[in-house]
Amino acid sequence: MSRSVFDPLPDEGRWGTALLIDGNIGIGGAPRRLPQRVREVVAPEGLLLVETTPGDVDERRRVRIHSGHRPVSTVFPWAVAERWTSARGRHFVALRACR
């Protein structure tokens, strides 16, 4: 069964991890709304794993979505917990919800 992330989902607020890859941070044309929605789905200590482009992480640990060099969202309540590059050169960040 498939559903929209914006529809009610099983066990909302108790997910340990949510994963956004292949550019789906803008799923549904809502790059500002999606991180807020994922925050509702994951547990308070949960993680959001996001595939990014190189250099897409703000070193000050403030998170927002960019299109090229232009921000397309305000800073949202996630903090960068970790970042890494896979053996195939894909870039990821692990975000933890701020309380």
MDTraj code that builds the backbone (N, CA, C; nanometers):
import mdtraj as md
import numpy as np

residues = "MET SER ARG SER VAL PHE ASP PRO LEU PRO ASP GLU GLY ARG TRP GLY THR ALA LEU LEU ILE ASP GLY ASN ILE GLY ILE GLY GLY ALA PRO ARG ARG LEU PRO GLN ARG VAL ARG GLU VAL VAL ALA PRO GLU GLY LEU LEU LEU VAL GLU THR THR PRO GLY ASP VAL ASP GLU ARG ARG ARG VAL ARG ILE HIS SER GLY HIS ARG PRO VAL SER THR VAL PHE PRO TRP ALA VAL ALA GLU ARG TRP THR SER ALA ARG GLY ARG HIS PHE VAL ALA LEU ARG ALA CYS ARG".split()
xyz = np.array([
    [0.0850, -0.1178, 0.0000],
    [0.0000, 0.0000, 0.0000],
    [0.0896, 0.1241, 0.0000],
    [0.0588, 0.2202, -0.0807],
    [0.1340, 0.3453, -0.0806],
    [0.0412, 0.4584, -0.0385],
    [0.0993, 0.5599, 0.0239],
    [0.0231, 0.6758, 0.0691],
    [0.1085, 0.8009, 0.0598],
    [0.0422, 0.9107, 0.0666],
    [0.1117, 1.0382, 0.0700],
    [0.1672, 1.0607, 0.2107],
    [0.2865, 1.1159, 0.2182],
    [0.3449, 1.1488, 0.3484],
    [0.2609, 1.2535, 0.4205],
    [0.1779, 1.3260, 0.3464],
    [0.0950, 1.4304, 0.4065],
    [-0.0380, 1.3764, 0.4582],
    [-0.0690, 1.2489, 0.4289],
    [-0.1884, 1.1838, 0.4828],
    [-0.1527, 1.1194, 0.6168],
    [-0.2531, 1.0825, 0.6971],
    [-0.2225, 1.0124, 0.8222],
    [-0.1429, 0.8843, 0.7949],
    [-0.0418, 0.8589, 0.8792],
    [0.0459, 0.7430, 0.8648],
    [0.0448, 0.6610, 0.9934],
    [0.0693, 0.5303, 0.9821],
    [0.0741, 0.4466, 1.1023],
    [0.1842, 0.4920, 1.1984],
    [0.1554, 0.4856, 1.3264],
    [0.2534, 0.5136, 1.4318],
    [0.3168, 0.6516, 1.4236],
    [0.2424, 0.7500, 1.3776],
    [0.2963, 0.8869, 1.3718],
    [0.3492, 0.9286, 1.5088],
    [0.4637, 0.9948, 1.5086],
    [0.5261, 1.0419, 1.6311],
    [0.6123, 0.9378, 1.6992],
    [0.6189, 0.8166, 1.6392],
    [0.6981, 0.7095, 1.7003],
    [0.8009, 0.6499, 1.6047],
    [0.8132, 0.7035, 1.4850],
    [0.9117, 0.6505, 1.3901],
    [1.0518, 0.6838, 1.4406],
    [1.1430, 0.5892, 1.4281],
    [1.2811, 0.6136, 1.4673],
    [1.3572, 0.6917, 1.3623],
    [1.3249, 0.6685, 1.2347],
    [1.3982, 0.7305, 1.1249],
    [1.3060, 0.7521, 1.0055],
    [1.3270, 0.8619, 0.9366],
    [1.2637, 0.8865, 0.8066],
    [1.3763, 0.9106, 0.7068],
    [1.3584, 0.8656, 0.5841],
    [1.4624, 0.8735, 0.4817],
    [1.4104, 0.9479, 0.3600],
    [1.4838, 1.0525, 0.3178],
    [1.4512, 1.1288, 0.1977],
    [1.5720, 1.1224, 0.1050],
    [1.5575, 1.0524, -0.0082],
    [1.6684, 1.0381, -0.1026],
    [1.6243, 1.0773, -0.2423],
    [1.7210, 1.0831, -0.3325],
    [1.6956, 1.1124, -0.4739],
    [1.6186, 1.2419, -0.4947],
    [1.6509, 1.3435, -0.4158],
    [1.5899, 1.4747, -0.4364],
    [1.4464, 1.4865, -0.3896],
    [1.3977, 1.3922, -0.3083],
    [1.2569, 1.4000, -0.2700],
    [1.2299, 1.4920, -0.1523],
    [1.3254, 1.5766, -0.1140],
    [1.3008, 1.6778, -0.0112],
    [1.1904, 1.7729, -0.0573],
    [1.1720, 1.7851, -0.1886],
    [1.0675, 1.8719, -0.2425],
    [0.9437, 1.7953, -0.2854],
    [0.9250, 1.6740, -0.2329],
    [0.8117, 1.5898, -0.2716],
    [0.6797, 1.6651, -0.2553],
    [0.5941, 1.6497, -0.3498],
    [0.4648, 1.7162, -0.3443],
    [0.4745, 1.8651, -0.3674],
    [0.5895, 1.9121, -0.4163],
    [0.6069, 2.0551, -0.4407],
    [0.6078, 2.1363, -0.3128],
    [0.6430, 2.0723, -0.2006],
    [0.6348, 2.1400, -0.0719],
    [0.7650, 2.1295, 0.0073],
    [0.8772, 2.1869, -0.0436],
    [1.0032, 2.1723, 0.0296],
    [1.0032, 2.2403, 0.1651],
    [0.9171, 2.3346, 0.1888],
    [0.9091, 2.3983, 0.3209],
    [0.8228, 2.3160, 0.4150],
    [0.7218, 2.2519, 0.3615],
    [0.6265, 2.1782, 0.4436],
    [0.6761, 2.0385, 0.4810],
    [0.7541, 1.9754, 0.3934],
    [0.7944, 1.8373, 0.4173],
    [0.8751, 1.8182, 0.5456],
    [0.9798, 1.8972, 0.5738],
    [1.0531, 1.8767, 0.6998],
    [0.9642, 1.8936, 0.8238],
    [0.8678, 1.9841, 0.8166],
    [0.7747, 2.0017, 0.9281],
    [0.6867, 1.8785, 0.9444],
    [0.6424, 1.8229, 0.8319],
    [0.5589, 1.7034, 0.8369],
    [0.6382, 1.5846, 0.8906],
    [0.7625, 1.5680, 0.8459],
    [0.8453, 1.4578, 0.8943],
    [0.8656, 1.4718, 1.0449],
    [0.8785, 1.5937, 1.0942],
    [0.8939, 1.6170, 1.2388],
    [0.7745, 1.5610, 1.3152],
    [0.6564, 1.5653, 1.2561],
    [0.5367, 1.5103, 1.3193],
    [0.5373, 1.3570, 1.3186],
    [0.6048, 1.2988, 1.2223],
    [0.6048, 1.1534, 1.2043],
    [0.7105, 1.0848, 1.2907],
    [0.8304, 1.1443, 1.3018],
    [0.9377, 1.0792, 1.3788],
    [0.9198, 1.1046, 1.5286],
    [0.9771, 1.0147, 1.6066],
    [0.9762, 1.0289, 1.7521],
    [1.0586, 1.1512, 1.7924],
    [1.0395, 1.2023, 1.9130],
    [1.1163, 1.3196, 1.9555],
    [1.2665, 1.3027, 1.9395],
    [1.3182, 1.1812, 1.9581],
    [1.4619, 1.1574, 1.9430],
    [1.4951, 1.0988, 1.8055],
    [1.3975, 1.0975, 1.7144],
    [1.4155, 1.0371, 1.5828],
    [1.5090, 1.1147, 1.4913],
    [1.5468, 1.0484, 1.3815],
    [1.6369, 1.1074, 1.2833],
    [1.5687, 1.1217, 1.1488],
    [1.6107, 1.2221, 1.0751],
    [1.5741, 1.2397, 0.9352],
    [1.7026, 1.2269, 0.8553],
    [1.7111, 1.1253, 0.7686],
    [1.8276, 1.1061, 0.6826],
    [1.7942, 1.1645, 0.5467],
    [1.8792, 1.2550, 0.4974],
    [1.8524, 1.3267, 0.3736],
    [1.9720, 1.3181, 0.2805],
    [1.9457, 1.2818, 0.1548],
    [2.0513, 1.2885, 0.0543],
    [2.0638, 1.4336, 0.0110],
    [2.1875, 1.4817, 0.0039],
    [2.2119, 1.6212, -0.0318],
    [2.3098, 1.6276, -0.1489],
    [2.3392, 1.7479, -0.1889],
    [2.4457, 1.7694, -0.2864],
    [2.5703, 1.8095, -0.2096],
    [2.6893, 1.7963, -0.2692],
    [2.8118, 1.8356, -0.1978],
    [2.8050, 1.9818, -0.1539],
    [2.8495, 2.0084, -0.0324],
    [2.8527, 2.1460, 0.0166],
    [2.7177, 2.2005, 0.0533],
    [2.6172, 2.1153, 0.0642],
    [2.4811, 2.1585, 0.0904],
    [2.4536, 2.1787, 0.2390],
    [2.5499, 2.1476, 0.3248],
    [2.5292, 2.1546, 0.4688],
    [2.5895, 2.2829, 0.5237],
    [2.5116, 2.3582, 0.5961],
    [2.5569, 2.4814, 0.6589],
    [2.6420, 2.4444, 0.7798],
    [2.7674, 2.4856, 0.7822],
    [2.8587, 2.4498, 0.8902],
    [2.8140, 2.5016, 1.0257],
    [2.7274, 2.6007, 1.0286],
    [2.6810, 2.6535, 1.1561],
    [2.5719, 2.5669, 1.2169],
    [2.5395, 2.4574, 1.1503],
    [2.4401, 2.3616, 1.1992],
    [2.2983, 2.4155, 1.1954],
    [2.2745, 2.5089, 1.1069],
    [2.1387, 2.5563, 1.0831],
    [2.0926, 2.4917, 0.9541],
    [1.9709, 2.4449, 0.9505],
    [1.9233, 2.3676, 0.8369],
    [1.8176, 2.4456, 0.7608],
    [1.8359, 2.4516, 0.6295],
    [1.7350, 2.5087, 0.5415],
    [1.7575, 2.4515, 0.4030],
    [1.6598, 2.4615, 0.3195],
    [1.6675, 2.4053, 0.1854],
    [1.7097, 2.5145, 0.0883],
    [1.8028, 2.4794, -0.0029],
    [1.8512, 2.5715, -0.1044],
    [1.8226, 2.5163, -0.2430],
    [1.8009, 2.6052, -0.3357],
    [1.7974, 2.5720, -0.4773],
    [1.9164, 2.6447, -0.5376],
    [2.0243, 2.5691, -0.5639],
    [2.1501, 2.6334, -0.6011],
    [2.2028, 2.7083, -0.4805],
    [2.2290, 2.8377, -0.4963],
    [2.2775, 2.9192, -0.3846],
    [2.1648, 2.9990, -0.3197],
    [2.0434, 2.9823, -0.3687],
    [1.9301, 3.0615, -0.3199],
    [1.8484, 2.9814, -0.2180],
    [1.8327, 3.0315, -0.0939],
    [1.7495, 2.9597, 0.0028],
    [1.6032, 2.9624, -0.0402],
    [1.5368, 2.8484, -0.0239],
    [1.3944, 2.8407, -0.0581],
    [1.3099, 2.8051, 0.0643],
    [1.3734, 2.8049, 0.1810],
    [1.2979, 2.7842, 0.3035],
    [1.3655, 2.8622, 0.4153],
    [1.2925, 2.8808, 0.5217],
    [1.3514, 2.9385, 0.6412],
    [1.4248, 2.8280, 0.7151],
    [1.5023, 2.8640, 0.8164],
    [1.5690, 2.7640, 0.8992],
    [1.4606, 2.6862, 0.9718],
    [1.4726, 2.5523, 0.9698],
    [1.3713, 2.4734, 1.0384],
    [1.4337, 2.3931, 1.1518],
    [1.3496, 2.3430, 1.2416],
    [1.4002, 2.2895, 1.3691],
    [1.4634, 2.1508, 1.3612],
    [1.5715, 2.1400, 1.2857],
    [1.6512, 2.0175, 1.2808],
    [1.7964, 2.0582, 1.2973],
    [1.8739, 1.9760, 1.3597],
    [2.0170, 2.0016, 1.3757],
    [2.0945, 1.8898, 1.3076],
    [2.2029, 1.9240, 1.2426],
    [2.2853, 1.8233, 1.1749],
    [2.3580, 1.7407, 1.2808],
    [2.3312, 1.6099, 1.2813],
    [2.3952, 1.5195, 1.3764],
    [2.5180, 1.4536, 1.3145],
    [2.5136, 1.4312, 1.1841],
    [2.6238, 1.3630, 1.1159],
    [2.6097, 1.3857, 0.9667],
    [2.7206, 1.3768, 0.8953],
    [2.7159, 1.3804, 0.7493],
    [2.8217, 1.2862, 0.6948],
    [2.7969, 1.2299, 0.5756],
    [2.8902, 1.1347, 0.5168],
    [2.8680, 1.1255, 0.3674],
    [2.9661, 1.0665, 0.3007],
    [2.9594, 1.0407, 0.1575],
    [2.9703, 0.8899, 0.1386],
    [2.8820, 0.8329, 0.0582],
    [2.8836, 0.6894, 0.0337],
    [2.9991, 0.6529, -0.0595],
    [3.0256, 0.5246, -0.0714],
    [3.1315, 0.4763, -0.1609],
    [3.1033, 0.5152, -0.3054],
    [2.9783, 0.5383, -0.3386],
    [2.9405, 0.5783, -0.4754],
    [2.9333, 0.7293, -0.4928],
    [2.9775, 0.8031, -0.3922],
    [2.9844, 0.9485, -0.4042],
    [2.8542, 1.0216, -0.3752],
    [2.7575, 0.9553, -0.3135],
    [2.6324, 1.0226, -0.2750],
    [2.6510, 1.0828, -0.1361],
    [2.5956, 1.2017, -0.1147],
    [2.6144, 1.2773, 0.0093],
    [2.4874, 1.2725, 0.0931],
    [2.5047, 1.2519, 0.2235],
    [2.3914, 1.2398, 0.3151],
    [2.4166, 1.3192, 0.4423],
    [2.3078, 1.3591, 0.5073],
    [2.3134, 1.4166, 0.6418],
    [2.2097, 1.3455, 0.7275],
    [2.2435, 1.3301, 0.8535],
    [2.1490, 1.2809, 0.9535],
    [2.1074, 1.4025, 1.0356],
    [1.9791, 1.4286, 1.0399],
    [1.9268, 1.5438, 1.1125],
    [1.8491, 1.4953, 1.2334],
    [1.8692, 1.5611, 1.3441],
    [1.7943, 1.5299, 1.4666],
    [1.7048, 1.6489, 1.4981],
    [1.5835, 1.6204, 1.5346],
    [1.4878, 1.7262, 1.5630],
    [1.5323, 1.8072, 1.6848],
    [1.5226, 1.9379, 1.6750],
    [1.5505, 2.0246, 1.7904],
    [1.4285, 2.0246, 1.8806],
    [1.4537, 2.0334, 2.0058],
    [1.3409, 2.0346, 2.1007],
    [1.3086, 2.1741, 2.1438],
])
top = md.Topology()
chain = top.add_chain()
for i, resn in enumerate(residues, 1):
    res = top.add_residue(resn, chain, resSeq=i)
    for name in ("N", "CA", "C"):
        top.add_atom(name, md.element.get_by_symbol(name[0]), res)
traj = md.Trajectory(xyz[None], top)
